[in-house]
Amino acid sequence: MTSNGTLQQAMRVDANAPDMEQQSTAGQTRCRRPCRGSQLFWSIPFLLMCLSAEFAFSDSLPPPTNVAVACTSLGSCDIALNNGMTASVSDASRVTFVRAQAIATYGSLGVESFSSFIGFGTPAYSFGIAYVRDNITISAPLLNGSAGLLSIDYLLDGTINAAGMTGSAVVQVAILVEDSMTLVTQSTNTAYTSSISGSFRAPQSFEFTYGEPFRLDLCLGAATGRGIIPAIEPGSGHLTTFLCAPGRISGSGGGGTGTADFFNSLTLSGLTVTDSFGTPANGAQFTSESGTQYGPSGVVQAPEPGSLLQLASGLVMMLAMIGRARLPGVVTAR
């Protein structure tokens, strides 16, 4: 269970963060900036700052988003917003080489991380985060207004390798569902520490209300380097505020390498719905705010980039209209 307090903390803006650079290509937004130390923890507020506003969501569910984040321990981050853009970063020092990349679309998520280091004690790691959020409505004439259960399946394929005294690599898949009627937030977080390929089901079913929108978050995170560990629960030492981000312990020494290659590897492959008693809801209809076509087999068709750009443009216009009523230093969301 993820609390609103945890989400609000994730949205806090670092007032001392250095200036950012925003680039726009063919209507797509890419944001780059250096980040050092604890500033790696403000990935979500920076995403919203790239949209030129600080604001509070007035509706029960935030709008659809997809974002890719890549960062290293040597102080570089790349954040890419909108369909199909890749966040990529690479850094090197006398004793460390680290790189990461990530891509996020409504059809699939991908991340890759590599770290190689020698010596003792110096932080050496990289991570990639791919995150998608959508608002989905599942309707069935005889069930609308009643509670339902949703089981989520996904395909995941990738390789993990670690070598040396302290080399390590972790990949995590986090899923979050929030019902707009009950405002109950449910989440799962699964960590992988070895190469895998296959179909997986989220370890729990999620409650929703038929005929009403619910929020669905999918997050794929990979991290490699010195002292990288799984971080499952909120507040358990994630490298960033994204729930799928692995964690890190300090104080370990020695050289090593870590590789996690899960680029273009997570695909939503099944959405199985039943009533509250587990009886299948045959013929249920799926609609989404992003325009993505969902069904029992997962993502049937992702929206075209042009439709996503129109959605992003509309969001930017909305933010510009309310941007004057800024909250001092904090962005809140459910």
N, C-alpha and C positions, 0 to 999 in steps of 0.2 A: 504494500500500500504506500503510495506516494502522497505526502501531505502538501497542502497549498503553501505552507511555510517553506518547505524544501524548494518548491518551484519559484517562490518569490525570491528566496536567497539566490537561486540560480540566475535570476534576472537582474541582480544588482549591478549597477554601472560603476566602474572604477573611475572616479573623478580624476585620479592622477595618471591615468593611462596616456601614453604619448599620442601624438596626432595620427589619424588614420588616413589612408589613401583609398579612394573609391574609383574604380574603373568601370565603364559601361561599354559593352560591345553588342551591337545589334539588339539592344533592349535588354540584354542580360546583365546582371550585376555581379561583379567580383570585388571583394574587399580584401586588401592586404595590409598587414601592419606587423611590426615587430612586437613581441611580447616577452616579458622576462618574469621569471619566478611565479608569484601568485597571480600575475595577470593572465596566465593560461586559463584561469577559472571563469573568465567573463565571456565565453564564446557566444552564448545566447543573446545577452544585451548588445554585443557588438553587431550581431546580425541585424537587430532591429535598428541600431544606429545607422547601418548602411542604408536603411530605408528612410533616413532623415527625420526621425521623430522619436520622442519618448512619450509613451501613452499607456493608458490602462484599458484593457478590453472590457467593453460594456456588456457583450453577450456572454452566454454561459460557456461557449466553446471558442477557442482562438481559431483564426483562419488557417487554411492549408499552407504548408511550408515544406520545401525540401532544401537541405543545406549539407554541404560537405566541408569538413574541417581537417587540416593537416598541420601539425606542429612538431617542433623538436625542442630538446632541452637546451640547445644553443641559442634559442631566442627568436625563432622565426615561426610565423603562422600564416597560413593561407586559408581563406574562407570563401567558398563559392556558393552562390545562391541561384536557383532556377534550374530548370530541367537540363541534364546532360553535361553540366560543367564539372571539370575536375579540379579539385584543390590539390596542389602539389608543392612540396617543399623539400630542400636538401641542404644540409649544413656539414661542414667539416672543420676540425681543429687539429692540433698536433697529435692528439690522442684519441679522437672520436670522429666517426663518420656516421651520420644519421640521415634518413630520408623517410618520407611518408606521402601517401596520396589517398584521396577518397573521391567517390562519385555517388551521387544520390539522385534517383529518379523514382517516380511512382511505380515503375515496373521492376526495378532492381536496385540493390545497394552493393557497393564494393569498397573495400579498404585494403591498403597495403602498408607495411611498416618494416623497416630494416635498420638495425643498429649494430655497429662494430666499435669496440673500445678496448683500450688498455689502461693500465694504471689502477689506482685505488681511490675510492671515495668520490670522485667527480661525477655529478649527475650525467648520465648518458642514456637517452631514450628518445623515441619518437612515437607518435600515435596518429591514427587517422580515424575520423568519425564520419559516418554517413547516416543522415537522419531524415525521416519523412513523417509528416503529420497530415492527416486528412480527416474530414468529417463525413461519415457514412450513415446512410439511412437504409434499414432493411425493413421492407413492408410485406405483410401477408394479411389479406382481408379479414380473416377470422382471428388474427392474433394482434392486430394493431392496438396499441395502448397497454398491452400486457408484457410481462417480463419474458425475456428469452435468454438462451445461452449460446455463446459463440466459441467454437474451437478453431484455432489458427494453426495452419501448417505452412512450413517454408522449406525450400531447398537451399542447401548450403554446401559449398565445395571450396576447399582451400588447403594449403600446406602450411605447417608450422614446424620450424626447426630452431634449436637452441644449442649452443656449444660454449665451452669454456667454463671458468669457475663460476661466473655470475650471469651468463647470458640467459635470457628468458624471453618468452613470447606468449601473449594471451589474446584471444579473440572472444568478444562477448556479443550476444544478441539479446536486446531488451525489447519488450512489447508492453505498451500501455494502452488501456481502454478507459475512457471516462464517459459515463452516461449523462446526457444533458438533462434528463429528468431527475435522477437521484443525486447527480453530482458525485457519485461514488467513483473513485479512481482505483483501478486494479492494474498491477504490473507484474511481469515476470522478467527474470534476468538469468541467462544461462551462459556459463563460461566454458570455453574450449581451450585445451592446452596441447593438443596434438592434431595432426592432419585428419581431416574428415571429408566425407562426400556422401550425401544422401538426403533423405526427407526426414524432417523433424516436426514434432508437434509441441506447441507451447505447453508447459507443464500444468496449466490450469485452464478451465473454461472461463469466459468473461461474460458478465451479466450486461444486458442492454435492454432497451425498451423498443418493441416493434413499432414502426411508424414514426419514430423520433430519432434525430441524429445523435450519433455518438462519436467521440474522438478516438482515432486509432493512430498510435505512434509506433513506428518501427525504427530501430536504431541498431547499427552494426559498428562495433568499435574494435580496433586492433592496436596493440602497443607492444613494442619490443625494447630491450635494453637492460640496463643493470637494475635489478630489484623489482622487476615488473611482476605483479601478482593479480589474481582475480579480485574484483571488487563488486560484490553482488548487491548488498543492501545500500539504500541511500545513506550518504554520509559515511561510507566505509572506506574513504581514501581515494575516490576516483580522481584521475588526472585532470578531468574537467567536470563541469556540472551535468554533462550528458550521462544518463543512467547506464549506458552501455560502455562507458569508458573504463578500462582496467585501472588498477591502482599501482602504487609503487611504495616500497619500503626503502629507507635510507640506511647508510652505514655499511653496506656490503662493499667488498673490494675485489680486485682482480679483473682480468680481461675476459672478453667473451663476445659472442655475436648472437643475434636473434633475428629471425625472419618470420613474418606472417603475411602470406600472399592470399588474400581473399577478394581480389578485385573482380567486380561484376559477378559476384557469387551468391548473394542472398536474394531469393525471389519468393514472393508470396505465392504459395501454390494451393492453398485450400482454405475456404471459409465455410465451415459446417455449422448450420444453425438449427436449433431445436426450441421447443417451448421450455418452460421452467421445469418440466418433469422429464425432459430428455427425449420427447417425441419429435422426430424429424419434421421440419417445416418445409415440405416439398412445394416448389413453385415460388419461393420467396423472391422478391425483387430487390435489387441493389441499386442505389443511386449515391453519388458523392458530390461534395462541394467543389472538388478540384476538376471534375469532369472525367476522372478515371473510371473505367468500366470494371466493376468487380462482379464476382459470381462465385458459385461453389468451388470453382477451380482456381480461385485467387484473383489475380489481376488478369482480366481478359484483354484489355487494351489500355495503355497509358495515353494521356492526353498529348496532342501535338505541341511542340515547343511554342508555337504561336499563341495557342489558347492559354498557356501558362504565362506568357508575357503579358497578355491582356489582363489576366488575373492580378499579376504583380503590379501592372500600371494602375489598375483600379485601387489596389491597396495603398500604393504610394500617394495617390490623389487623396484618399481618405485620411491618411496620416498627415498630409500637408494641411488639410482643413482643420484638424484638431491639434496640430503640433504646437499652437500657441499656448494651449492649456497644459503645459508640461508639468510633470511631477518632479520635484527636486531630487535628482540622483538615483531614482529607483523606477523600474518598470515592473508592473505587476501583471500577472496572468493566472488563470486557473490551471 
